[in-house]
Amino acid sequence: MASRMAGSSHTGLHARLLNEIGQSIVSGEYAPGDQLPNGEDWSASYGASRTGLREVVKVLAGKGMVEMRPRTGTRVRPRRDWNFLDPDVLHWRFGPRTTPDDARSLFELRRAIEPTAGALAAERATQEQIDELRAILAEMDKAGDDGERFAVPDLAFHRAILHMSGNELIGSLNALLIVMKGLPLAYQKDMQEDKEQAFDAFESLELDIAATTGMVRDLEPEAANLKKAAGSGFSTATDLADWLVRALGLPFREAHHVTGRAVALAESRKVGLEKLSLADLQSIHPRITDAVFSVLTVRNSVKSRTSYGGTAPAQVKKQVRAWKKRLARA
C-alpha cells in the first residue's frame, strides 16, 4: 500500500483512498465504462466519510478519469479523456511496475518536447542559467556510470532546460521528469546513452561560437566578389519561375519546366539568365515579355525577399537593429 500512496500530493486518509482508486483505474481493474463501487462500500473499506469520498471522486473527475451521472453512478471515462501529464496519473501509470512500453512512451514524449525546449533555451537563457547548467553537466560527468548517482543531476539537467526555455507551460512539465527519475535503474542507465552526444554538441557549439566570433570580427567583405557570388549558379531561376506564375498565370509545374529550359540554354552559352535575349526566352515560351528582365538581376532578387528574416535591405537592417539591442542586454 505504501507504494500506492507515494505519488499523491494529498495526505492522510484522503491520499490513501485517492491513490487506491486512481491506481485501480489506471491498472485496468476498473475499465473505461465500468461503474465504481458505491460510496457505502468504499466508506466501509477505508473508514472514510461520504463527504471525503465525494471529494476524492471530484479530484479524479478533475483529472478526466471519471464522470458522475444521476442514477448511473460514477463511471470510468475513456483513456483518451485522462490527463496523463497530471502528477498523480503519471505516478499511477509509471510507478514501481513500469514496463518497457511505459518507458518508451515517456522517452517519446521527451523527444517531442525537449528539442523545442532546448532551442528556446539557446535563445533565451540568462548567463546565470547557463552557469547553472555547466555546474549540472559537471556533476553528471562526475557520476559516470553510477546510475543512482547520475539520476539526480540528470533530472536537474532536464528540468533546467525546461525552465531555460522561458515558456511557463513547458516549464510546468517537471512532473514528467520527476516520474522519469523514479523509473527502475535499468531505464536510468538507458537514459544516460544520449548524454555523450549532449556533451559533444555543447562543446562543439562553444568552439563554433568562438570561431564564428573571430571570423565575423575580422571579416572585410568585398562587395564586388559578394555580388558576383550571389549571381552565380543561376540563383535568379526561382525568380523567373515565380514571375511566370505571377505574370503569365502558368501552373508552377509548367513554370518549372520553362525555367529549366532557360537555365539549360544559358548554361550552354556560359552566360547568366539576365544575359539571354527576349527572343531567346520567347523561343522557350512565346508569352514572355521584356518585363521579365526586372526579376533576373541579383539586386532586384535580393530586394524582393521582404518577408520576416528575408534578404531585402529593410529586413536586414531590421534584424541588425534587433540583434544589436538584444546583445546590448546580454
Disulfide bonds with the S-S distance in Angstrom:
none
